[in-house]
């Protein structure tokens, strides 16, 4: 679930009925969250789905600009069960200039299981007993205890992105770029429109 402030406040992985990784919907202090939003408080938000898809757009309007966070999960093969899933978050500025903040604070097993953080060439890995999550980003991630943060400024037309994936041990995940996340977006939009 994505709140209007750009926070993923409920997320269970690798299945929808698995223990939560983000659950700030239930406990804002200890539940965990993955937030991408403009820095500052003078923000008006609106959410909508990209037409004929399950791709969610959270639009942020400030005096300095308009930006969007686009959230979706790509569908590789809807008939194949797998523990590997990706959550894609694209950030783009539509007008003006905006400073964004990313905060990824997983709390495994409804906040009951501890985790470790390790850095890789392409991002970070959050490890808890029985589950690993890899986070790759087009912007530099900074460790903050066992969580990560990022802060960057973008102008109209610029795109950034983050990929959170479960079961990343399938091999070395390549670095991501704005072109990579936009290609994932286009494939996912095509899937939903074909499905309809």
Backbone as CSV, one residue per row, in Angstrom:
resi,resn,N_x,N_y,N_z,CA_x,CA_y,CA_z,C_x,C_y,C_z
1,UNK,0.836,-1.184,0.000,0.000,0.000,0.000,0.877,1.243,0.000
2,UNK,0.527,2.212,-0.807,1.287,3.453,-0.901,0.417,4.596,-0.385
3,UNK,0.876,5.241,0.675,0.140,6.368,1.240,0.353,7.609,0.380
4,UNK,-0.490,8.621,0.581,-0.392,9.836,-0.227,0.881,10.630,0.049
5,UNK,1.613,10.312,1.117,2.880,11.007,1.372,4.068,10.282,0.745
6,UNK,3.811,9.292,-0.131,4.885,8.583,-0.813,5.482,7.448,-0.006
7,UNK,4.813,7.027,1.066,5.311,5.956,1.920,4.642,4.634,1.577
8,UNK,5.454,3.611,1.343,4.917,2.251,1.291,4.806,1.826,2.743
9,UNK,3.568,1.745,3.228,3.354,1.511,4.653,2.814,0.117,4.960
10,UNK,2.671,-0.717,3.926,2.295,-2.113,4.139,2.818,-2.919,2.967
11,UNK,3.693,-3.888,3.251,4.288,-4.695,2.184,4.712,-6.026,2.765
12,UNK,4.147,-7.082,2.224,4.497,-8.442,2.622,5.158,-9.124,1.436
13,UNK,6.230,-9.853,1.691,6.991,-10.487,0.626,7.631,-11.753,1.184
14,UNK,7.762,-12.837,0.462,7.560,-12.989,-0.988,6.117,-13.252,-1.407
15,UNK,5.203,-13.442,-0.447,3.800,-13.643,-0.789,2.956,-12.591,-0.079
16,UNK,1.744,-12.386,-0.576,0.878,-11.383,0.043,0.504,-11.754,1.479
17,UNK,0.580,-13.052,1.835,0.236,-13.476,3.192,1.475,-13.771,4.040
18,UNK,2.648,-13.375,3.577,3.886,-13.535,4.345,3.946,-12.450,5.423
19,UNK,4.814,-12.618,6.419,4.987,-11.558,7.413,5.428,-10.251,6.749
20,UNK,5.045,-9.143,7.311,5.330,-7.848,6.694,6.798,-7.470,6.793
21,UNK,7.215,-6.649,5.846,8.529,-6.006,5.868,8.342,-4.520,6.179
22,UNK,7.286,-3.925,5.628,6.896,-2.555,5.952,5.502,-2.614,6.549
23,UNK,5.340,-2.046,7.747,4.036,-2.088,8.409,3.782,-0.828,9.217
24,UNK,4.252,0.307,8.725,4.005,1.562,9.451,2.519,1.914,9.459
25,UNK,1.734,1.285,8.606,0.287,1.451,8.638,-0.260,1.047,10.012
26,UNK,0.366,0.022,10.619,-0.069,-0.471,11.922,0.705,0.147,13.081
27,UNK,1.997,0.419,12.854,2.844,0.948,13.925,3.856,1.904,13.294
28,UNK,3.590,3.188,13.371,4.429,4.199,12.715,5.853,4.220,13.268
29,UNK,6.035,3.843,14.517,7.364,3.889,15.134,8.198,2.653,14.831
30,UNK,7.578,1.466,14.872,8.349,0.227,14.767,7.976,-0.641,13.571
31,UNK,7.048,-0.189,12.741,6.547,-1.047,11.672,7.405,-1.122,10.430
32,UNK,8.221,-0.107,10.166,9.029,-0.092,8.947,8.300,0.588,7.805
33,UNK,9.084,1.186,6.899,8.489,1.907,5.771,9.527,2.117,4.680
34,UNK,9.026,2.468,3.503,9.879,2.833,2.371,9.256,4.098,1.794
35,UNK,9.873,5.235,2.087,9.295,6.527,1.708,10.163,7.223,0.671
36,UNK,9.523,7.736,-0.373,10.164,8.655,-1.320,9.199,9.817,-1.480
37,UNK,9.674,11.020,-1.146,8.799,12.196,-1.190,9.642,13.449,-1.267
38,UNK,9.030,14.561,-1.639,9.762,15.831,-1.631,10.202,16.195,-0.223
39,UNK,11.338,16.854,-0.141,11.826,17.358,1.138,11.043,18.628,1.454
40,UNK,10.456,18.706,2.617,9.680,19.882,3.004,8.238,19.524,3.293
41,UNK,7.492,20.522,3.773,6.118,20.260,4.187,5.064,20.979,3.345
42,UNK,5.464,21.901,2.494,4.504,22.660,1.684,4.211,21.890,0.395
43,UNK,3.482,20.765,0.546,3.256,19.845,-0.568,1.777,19.483,-0.644
44,UNK,1.227,19.501,-1.853,-0.119,19.003,-2.111,0.046,17.722,-2.924
45,UNK,-0.677,16.658,-2.544,-0.528,15.387,-3.246,-1.838,14.938,-3.869
46,UNK,-1.680,14.118,-4.900,-2.813,13.508,-5.576,-2.352,12.147,-6.077
47,UNK,-3.216,11.145,-5.962,-2.869,9.822,-6.472,-3.828,9.416,-7.578
48,UNK,-3.280,8.706,-8.567,-4.080,8.197,-9.665,-3.378,7.003,-10.262
49,UNK,-4.133,6.167,-10.952,-3.536,5.042,-11.655,-3.243,5.449,-13.089
50,UNK,-2.098,4.999,-13.598,-1.802,5.195,-15.012,-2.922,4.493,-15.776
51,UNK,-3.493,5.126,-16.801,-4.690,4.581,-17.456,-4.557,3.113,-17.861
52,UNK,-5.580,2.334,-17.517,-5.696,0.917,-17.875,-4.578,0.051,-17.309
53,UNK,-4.063,0.403,-16.130,-2.997,-0.388,-15.498,-3.186,-0.405,-13.988
54,UNK,-2.329,-1.190,-13.324,-2.252,-1.184,-11.860,-0.995,-0.443,-11.417
55,UNK,-0.549,0.510,-12.207,0.623,1.335,-11.910,0.133,2.611,-11.222
56,UNK,0.615,2.840,-9.998,0.139,3.969,-9.199,1.077,5.171,-9.338
57,UNK,0.495,6.341,-9.529,1.258,7.587,-9.590,0.859,8.442,-8.392
58,UNK,1.851,8.850,-7.620,1.625,9.817,-6.547,2.254,11.120,-7.009
59,UNK,1.437,12.128,-7.230,1.914,13.411,-7.758,2.060,14.401,-6.610
60,UNK,3.210,15.068,-6.578,3.513,16.055,-5.540,3.599,17.431,-6.187
61,UNK,2.846,18.388,-5.661,2.864,19.753,-6.182,3.354,20.687,-5.086
62,UNK,4.419,21.429,-5.404,4.995,22.389,-4.472,5.110,23.729,-5.179
63,UNK,5.411,24.809,-4.455,5.603,26.096,-5.119,6.756,26.082,-6.125
64,UNK,7.727,25.170,-5.933,8.902,25.130,-6.815,8.785,24.168,-7.979
65,UNK,7.814,23.252,-7.934,7.718,22.295,-9.019,6.677,21.230,-8.795
66,UNK,6.580,20.338,-9.785,5.678,19.192,-9.736,6.510,17.951,-10.009
67,UNK,6.374,16.962,-9.134,7.092,15.708,-9.299,6.173,14.529,-9.071
68,UNK,6.648,13.352,-9.454,5.848,12.139,-9.324,6.700,10.987,-8.820
69,UNK,6.071,10.118,-8.046,6.636,8.818,-7.716,5.695,7.791,-8.328
70,UNK,6.238,6.931,-9.166,5.465,5.925,-9.876,5.828,4.572,-9.277
71,UNK,4.832,3.846,-8.765,5.054,2.563,-8.091,4.383,1.425,-8.847
72,UNK,5.134,0.326,-9.013,4.564,-0.864,-9.652,5.442,-2.074,-9.373
73,UNK,4.866,-3.236,-9.603,5.593,-4.497,-9.535,5.531,-5.122,-10.919
74,UNK,6.687,-5.292,-11.579,6.658,-5.886,-12.917,6.195,-7.340,-12.862
75,UNK,5.573,-7.779,-13.921,5.068,-9.143,-14.007,5.813,-9.850,-15.117
76,UNK,6.728,-10.762,-14.725,7.516,-11.486,-15.720,6.713,-12.642,-16.320
77,UNK,6.270,-13.546,-15.456,5.476,-14.684,-15.903,4.380,-14.915,-14.873
78,UNK,3.150,-14.507,-15.170,2.079,-14.616,-14.177,1.722,-16.059,-13.817
79,UNK,2.221,-17.041,-14.568,1.875,-18.438,-14.316,2.954,-19.178,-13.536
80,UNK,4.058,-18.518,-13.223,5.169,-19.163,-12.541,5.312,-18.600,-11.127
81,UNK,5.241,-19.480,-10.129,5.426,-19.059,-8.739,6.914,-18.890,-8.470
82,UNK,7.265,-17.821,-7.752,8.661,-17.529,-7.481,8.754,-16.698,-6.210
83,UNK,9.897,-16.844,-5.520,10.149,-16.007,-4.340,10.789,-14.685,-4.747
84,UNK,11.137,-14.558,-6.037,11.773,-13.339,-6.519,10.708,-12.360,-7.018
85,UNK,10.669,-11.203,-6.370,9.718,-10.160,-6.767,10.432,-8.816,-6.730
86,UNK,9.984,-7.905,-7.581,10.574,-6.569,-7.617,9.499,-5.521,-7.385
87,UNK,9.869,-4.529,-6.627,9.036,-3.352,-6.414,9.810,-2.182,-7.000
88,UNK,9.231,-1.527,-7.996,9.920,-0.449,-8.704,9.308,0.879,-8.287
89,UNK,10.187,1.844,-8.007,9.753,3.201,-7.668,10.512,4.163,-8.584
90,UNK,9.780,4.836,-9.452,10.378,5.811,-10.368,10.038,7.206,-9.864
91,UNK,11.031,8.075,-9.869,10.837,9.462,-9.446,11.152,10.351,-10.644
92,UNK,10.214,11.223,-10.971,10.486,12.146,-12.070,9.910,13.514,-11.745
93,UNK,10.597,14.516,-12.264,10.142,15.892,-12.080,9.477,16.323,-13.377
94,UNK,8.241,16.800,-13.260,7.453,17.202,-14.421,7.662,18.679,-14.730
95,UNK,7.771,19.491,-13.664,7.930,20.932,-13.846,8.774,21.488,-12.709
96,UNK,9.632,22.440,-13.036,10.429,23.116,-12.013,11.566,22.267,-11.483
97,UNK,11.812,22.391,-10.190,12.911,21.692,-9.527,12.420,21.218,-8.160
98,UNK,12.839,20.015,-7.767,12.418,19.469,-6.478,13.561,18.703,-5.835
99,UNK,13.598,18.746,-4.511,14.529,17.925,-3.746,13.730,16.784,-3.131
100,UNK,14.186,15.556,-3.373,13.512,14.363,-2.871,14.336,13.710,-1.774
101,UNK,13.636,12.995,-0.898,14.256,12.207,0.163,13.760,10.777,0.037
102,UNK,14.689,9.824,0.111,14.371,8.398,0.119,14.757,7.860,1.489
103,UNK,13.855,7.109,2.119,14.128,6.460,3.396,13.600,5.030,3.313
104,UNK,14.501,4.058,3.392,14.093,2.656,3.369,14.452,2.046,4.712
105,UNK,13.407,1.680,5.469,13.550,1.194,6.841,12.748,-0.089,7.011
106,UNK,13.278,-1.231,6.509,12.524,-2.475,6.653,12.508,-2.959,8.105
107,UNK,11.405,-3.589,8.479,11.261,-4.213,9.795,10.627,-5.578,9.554
108,UNK,11.490,-6.590,9.492,11.073,-7.926,9.095,10.168,-8.579,10.142
109,UNK,9.290,-9.462,9.665,8.403,-10.252,10.509,7.609,-9.368,11.473
110,UNK,6.892,-8.422,10.911,6.059,-7.491,11.688,6.876,-6.713,12.721
111,UNK,8.142,-6.459,12.404,9.003,-5.700,13.306,9.629,-6.516,14.412
112,UNK,9.468,-7.842,14.363,9.999,-8.690,15.434,11.384,-9.236,15.145
113,UNK,11.780,-9.321,13.877,13.053,-9.953,13.511,14.111,-8.892,13.207
114,UNK,15.290,-9.022,13.788,16.364,-8.067,13.485,16.904,-8.306,12.078
115,UNK,17.619,-7.309,11.564,18.242,-7.478,10.251,19.617,-6.824,10.240
116,UNK,20.404,-7.213,9.260,21.721,-6.639,9.031,21.700,-5.911,7.693
117,UNK,22.556,-4.922,7.568,22.691,-4.150,6.331,24.092,-4.332,5.799
118,UNK,24.210,-4.647,4.518,25.527,-4.690,3.880,25.444,-3.945,2.557
119,UNK,26.553,-3.312,2.198,26.595,-2.561,0.943,27.187,-3.440,-0.150
120,UNK,26.757,-3.193,-1.376,27.282,-3.884,-2.549,27.719,-2.825,-3.550
121,UNK,28.265,-3.270,-4.660,28.669,-2.327,-5.701,27.478,-1.572,-6.278
122,UNK,26.293,-2.202,-6.223,25.121,-1.629,-6.872,24.016,-1.195,-5.917
123,UNK,24.280,-1.201,-4.613,23.232,-0.814,-3.665,23.480,-1.401,-2.301
124,UNK,22.416,-1.905,-1.686,22.507,-2.489,-0.345,21.677,-3.762,-0.285
125,UNK,21.985,-4.595,0.723,21.193,-5.791,1.000,20.791,-5.757,2.468
126,UNK,19.501,-5.944,2.704,18.964,-6.091,4.053,18.783,-7.595,4.281
127,UNK,19.435,-8.152,5.318,19.347,-9.587,5.602,18.691,-9.829,6.954
128,UNK,17.674,-10.676,6.925,17.031,-11.140,8.143,16.938,-12.654,8.028
129,UNK,16.629,-13.310,9.111,16.532,-14.766,9.065,15.452,-15.173,8.073
130,UNK,15.857,-15.879,7.041,14.915,-16.399,6.060,14.547,-15.473,4.917
131,UNK,15.024,-14.224,4.930,14.648,-13.313,3.854,15.735,-12.269,3.621
132,UNK,16.024,-12.040,2.348,16.943,-10.969,1.943,16.213,-10.044,0.996
133,UNK,16.479,-8.747,1.156,15.970,-7.751,0.226,17.151,-6.939,-0.288
134,UNK,17.224,-6.774,-1.595,18.262,-5.940,-2.198,17.610,-4.646,-2.671
135,UNK,18.289,-3.541,-2.437,17.809,-2.247,-2.911,18.885,-1.645,-3.797
136,UNK,18.512,-1.402,-5.052,19.392,-0.707,-5.998,18.743,0.623,-6.339
137,UNK,19.566,1.626,-6.577,19.036,2.963,-6.820,19.916,3.701,-7.815
138,UNK,19.288,4.627,-8.535,20.063,5.473,-9.449,20.720,6.634,-8.711
139,UNK,20.328,6.839,-7.450,20.947,7.882,-6.624,21.736,7.202,-5.511
140,UNK,22.823,7.829,-5.023,23.634,7.192,-3.979,22.837,6.987,-2.688
141,UNK,22.941,5.773,-2.148,22.284,5.421,-0.895,23.285,5.556,0.240
142,UNK,22.847,6.143,1.343,23.721,6.321,2.501,23.194,5.502,3.666
143,UNK,24.034,4.603,4.231,23.592,3.844,5.410,23.256,4.790,6.558
144,UNK,22.199,4.445,7.262,21.764,5.206,8.430,21.389,4.161,9.479
145,UNK,22.376,3.739,10.274,22.176,2.586,11.143,22.022,1.360,10.277
146,UNK,20.914,0.632,10.445,20.644,-0.545,9.613,19.643,-0.231,8.504
147,UNK,19.408,1.055,8.259,18.512,1.516,7.203,19.322,2.337,6.200
148,UNK,18.665,2.835,5.155,19.354,3.688,4.187,18.523,4.925,3.889
149,UNK,19.237,5.970,3.489,18.602,7.227,3.098,19.321,7.783,1.875
150,UNK,18.632,8.686,1.212,19.226,9.416,0.083,18.499,10.751,-0.014
151,UNK,19.212,11.734,-0.546,18.623,13.057,-0.771,19.236,13.598,-2.051
152,UNK,18.406,14.073,-2.964,18.905,14.604,-4.225,17.934,15.625,-4.783
153,UNK,18.462,16.485,-5.650,17.658,17.510,-6.306,17.600,17.189,-7.796
154,UNK,16.409,17.329,-8.375,16.220,17.040,-9.796,15.425,18.165,-10.437
155,UNK,15.659,18.331,-11.731,14.938,19.350,-12.512,13.969,18.679,-13.475
156,UNK,13.113,19.484,-14.080,12.108,18.981,-15.023,12.756,18.091,-16.072
157,UNK,12.157,16.924,-16.275,12.648,15.975,-17.268,13.592,14.931,-16.706
158,UNK,14.121,15.137,-15.492,15.056,14.173,-14.918,14.304,13.040,-14.231
159,UNK,14.888,11.829,-14.335,14.278,10.617,-13.804,15.279,9.908,-12.904
160,UNK,14.792,9.406,-11.780,15.578,8.555,-10.888,14.729,7.330,-10.586
161,UNK,15.342,6.319,-9.983,14.561,5.131,-9.675,15.208,4.271,-8.621
162,UNK,14.390,3.415,-8.036,14.855,2.448,-7.048,14.150,1.128,-7.314
163,UNK,14.900,0.028,-7.139,14.364,-1.318,-7.310,14.620,-2.082,-6.017
164,UNK,13.546,-2.527,-5.380,13.641,-3.353,-4.184,13.247,-4.757,-4.608
165,UNK,14.150,-5.727,-4.391,13.841,-7.084,-4.835,14.051,-8.096,-3.729
166,UNK,13.151,-9.081,-3.701,13.282,-10.178,-2.757,14.042,-11.315,-3.435
167,UNK,14.639,-12.172,-2.625,15.420,-13.308,-3.127,16.437,-12.855,-4.164
168,UNK,17.308,-11.881,-3.807,18.252,-11.364,-4.802,19.398,-12.314,-5.105
169,UNK,19.508,-13.454,-4.407,20.642,-14.357,-4.569,20.687,-15.101,-5.883
170,UNK,19.934,-14.695,-6.866,19.933,-15.369,-8.165,21.169,-15.039,-8.978
171,UNK,22.075,-14.299,-8.432,23.255,-13.865,-9.168,23.457,-12.388,-8.918
172,UNK,24.472,-11.838,-9.520,24.758,-10.429,-9.308,23.743,-9.579,-10.052
173,UNK,23.069,-8.723,-9.332,22.109,-7.822,-9.960,22.871,-6.662,-10.591
174,UNK,22.564,-6.347,-11.829,23.276,-5.262,-12.496,22.848,-3.908,-11.939
175,UNK,23.677,-2.884,-12.135,23.260,-1.544,-11.717,22.047,-1.107,-12.534
176,UNK,21.297,-0.180,-11.971,20.135,0.321,-12.702,20.406,1.751,-13.153
177,UNK,19.656,2.159,-14.147,19.768,3.511,-14.689,18.358,4.027,-14.925
178,UNK,18.201,5.314,-15.186,16.862,5.807,-15.539,16.263,5.047,-16.724
179,UNK,17.093,4.706,-17.714,16.590,3.970,-18.874,16.092,2.584,-18.466
180,UNK,16.770,1.937,-17.518,16.365,0.607,-17.051,14.979,0.649,-16.417
181,UNK,14.763,1.586,-15.491,13.467,1.626,-14.805,12.351,2.071,-15.749
182,UNK,12.655,2.945,-16.703,11.630,3.343,-17.678,11.257,2.180,-18.588
183,UNK,12.234,1.322,-18.937,11.933,0.130,-19.740,11.045,-0.833,-18.950
184,UNK,11.307,-0.986,-17.646,10.450,-1.832,-16.797,9.030,-1.268,-16.751
185,UNK,8.932,0.045,-16.642,7.622,0.710,-16.632,6.873,0.412,-17.926
186,UNK,7.528,0.576,-19.066,6.872,0.354,-20.363,6.424,-1.090,-20.523
187,UNK,7.262,-2.067,-20.092,6.869,-3.478,-20.174,5.655,-3.765,-19.289
188,UNK,5.632,-3.171,-18.099,4.523,-3.404,-17.177,3.232,-2.785,-17.707
189,UNK,3.313,-1.600,-18.259,2.134,-0.970,-18.862,1.607,-1.835,-20.004
190,UNK,2.515,-2.352,-20.856,2.089,-3.221,-21.960,1.391,-4.473,-21.436
191,UNK,1.951,-5.064,-20.354,1.320,-6.258,-19.781,-0.118,-5.963,-19.377
192,UNK,-0.341,-4.899,-18.593,-1.691,-4.610,-18.100,-2.650,-4.300,-19.241
193,UNK,-2.194,-3.583,-20.228,-3.100,-3.232,-21.332,-3.418,-4.449,-22.194
194,UNK,-2.454,-5.351,-22.335,-2.721,-6.600,-23.060,-3.667,-7.480,-22.251
195,UNK,-3.457,-7.524,-20.934,-4.309,-8.322,-20.045,-5.758,-7.839,-20.118
196,UNK,-5.950,-6.526,-20.157,-7.305,-5.992,-20.262,-7.958,-6.379,-21.576
